[in-house]
């Protein structure tokens, strides 16, 4: 991704065809307790415009019933969510952006976390709290500092002056990928840890634009030695 003035520069790159890698024939639908699922989406909960958001919210809630799964959400930190849910600081991360002169710069952003109750159960002993990770707009880096400014859900897919939709989409993809890497590395989290016996962790990308960045996937040379399933769908 290269930024030059008010223009976005996307370099055309050619990649050789890759053989399709299906699931091994011995894979079953059984998953061990503690399997971690991350849904990457632009719509969820109080930030829903159409079918995508309702589907992801219902899917996450349904999966939480399965006590073997730990369900998490990664989504943009839309401004109007501040009035809807209490959240806590989680991390401050950065991604690399190249300008039109070939210079690289660090774009820093904050990640906040919501403790979400998916079950809506009246029995407090059965409540399961999962995490929603909110990726914030860039800190003091124009134009990505304009990202995710909303007054309500209807502004989610609107385009701010100075920040084209394509720029915002790619920014979120790169930031989400960086967060996944961070969650893999921090000691408190065993996501993709080779010493973990769970055997599988799942990253589910909802929406075609969330697949822009190939950093989320098993093709990269990260130290992910357990099975990583990446599912890309449009809903």
N, C-alpha and C positions, 0 to 999 in steps of 0.2 A: 504494500500500500504506500503510495507516494502522494504527498500533498504539496501543491505549488500554487500559492495565491488562492484564488477561488476555483481552481481546477483540480479535478481528481485524475490521477494518472494510474491506469491499471495496465501493467505490462502483460503482453500475451506470452504465455508459457505453454510449451508442448510437453506432454508426458506420454511415455510409451504405454501401450495397452497393458493392463494388469489382469491376470487370470482371476476369475471369481473364486473367492474363498468361502465356501459354505461351512455350516456347522459340522463338526466331526460326527460320524454316524453313531458314536456311543454317547452323544450328549442327550440327556433326558430333560424333562420339564421340571424335575425336582431341583430345588435350590437350597443350599444350607442356610441355617439361621444366621442372621447378620448380613445377608446380601444387601449391598448398598445400591440404590437406584437414584440417579440424578436426571431429572427432567429439565432440559434447557428449552426455554420458551419465552416468547414476548408477551404472552397473555396468561394470567392466572389469578384466581381469587377475586380481589377487588379491582383488578385491571383486566377487564374482559370486554371485547367489542363484539365478537361473533362466535361461531361454532368452535373455533380452535380453543379459545380460552375455557369455554364450558367443558369441552372434551378433556382437556388436560387436567382441569380441576377435579372432574368426576373420576378420571383414571387414577390420579394420585390418591384420592380419598378411598377408592375401592381397593387399591393395592395395600393401603395401610392396614386394612383388616387382616391381611396375612402377616402374622407376627414374625415370620422369617425375614421380612423385608424392612429395610430402613429407607424411607422415601424422603427425597430432598428435591428442592426446586431451585433453579438458577434463572433469574429474570432481571430485566432492567429495573433500576430504582427510579420509578416514575415519581414526580414531585407530589402528586396528590395522595400517594400512599402514606405520606408522613402523617396525614390527618386520620388515617384509617387504622393503622397498626403500630404498636410500639416496636422499636427495633434497637439493636445494639451494634456497636462497632465490632467488626470482625477482623478485617485486614486492610492493608493499603498495598496495592500491587501496581505494576507498571508494564506497559507493552512498548514495543519499538515501532516508530513511525519514521519513514524516510521522506524528506522534502524534495522539491524539484531539482535541487542541486546535488542530490546524492548523499546528503548529510542525514545521519540518524539521530533521533531524539527520543527521550524517554517520556511517555505519556503516563502520568500517574492517576490512579483512580481509587476510590474507597469502596470497600465491600461491607455492607451491613447485613445483619441476620435477624430474621423473625422466627420466633418459636411458634409453630403453627399447630393447632389442634385440628386434626382431620376428622375425628370420629364423631364429634357433636354428641357425645354420650352423656346422659344424665348421671351415670355411674362414674364418679371421679376416679375410681380405682382402675378403670379400663381406658382412660384417656391416654392417647399416645401422641407425644409432641415431636414433630419433625421440624426440619429447618428449611426456611426459604432464604436464599442468598440473593441480595439485591446489589447489582453492579451499578455503581454511580457514574455520573458524567465525569469527564476528565477534569482534573484540578489545574486551573490556570493554563490551559492549552487550547487555544482557539483552532478550529471551530468545534472540537469535540466537547468543549465545555458547555455547549448548547444542548447536548443530548438529553433526552428523557424529561424535558420540562413539560409538565402537563397540569391542567386544572381539573380534569376528570378523565374517565376512560376514553371518551371520544377523541382525545388528543393523542392517543397512543401512537397511531400510525400517521399523524400529521407531520409535515415537513417544516422545520424552523428555517427562517431566512438565514442563509449562510451555511447551513448544514444539510446537504442533499440526503435523501433517504438512503441511497446506496452507501454513503459514508457512515451513516449511523448504524446500518446493518453490519458493515464490516467491523466497525469499532466494537460492537457488542460481541461479535463472533470471536475476535481476538481476545477480548477481555474475559469471555467465558472460558476459552481455552486456557488462559493463564490461571484462572481460578481453579480449574480442574487439576492443573499441574501442581498448584500450591496445596490443594487438599491432599494430593498424593504424597507431598513431601513433609508436611508438618507432623511432628511426633504424635500429636493427639489423635490423628486420624489414620486408620489402617487401610484406607482406600488403595486398592491395587498393590498392597504390601505383599512381597514374596513370602513373608513369614506367616501370613494369615492363611488359615485353612478353609476359608469360605469357598474359594474356588471360582467365584464369578462376581463381577461388579458391572453394572449396566449404566451407560450414558445414552439417554433417549433424546434425540434432537427433534423438536416439533417445529415444522415450518421449513420451507425450502431455503429461505435466506439464512437460517441458522447453520446451514451446511457449507457456507462460503469458505470457512477456514478449515483447512485440512489438519490443523493441529489437534483437533479432537478426533482421534482415531488410532487404530492399531498399526497404521503404516509408519508412524513416527518412531524414532529410535529412543523412546523413553524407557526407563527401567520398569516397565509394566510386565511382570512375568506371569501374573495370573491371567485368567481368561478375561478379556475385555470385549464386551458386546456393545457395538454402536449401532443404534437403530435410527434411521432418518425417515421421517414421514411428514406428510403435509397436514396432519391434524393430531 
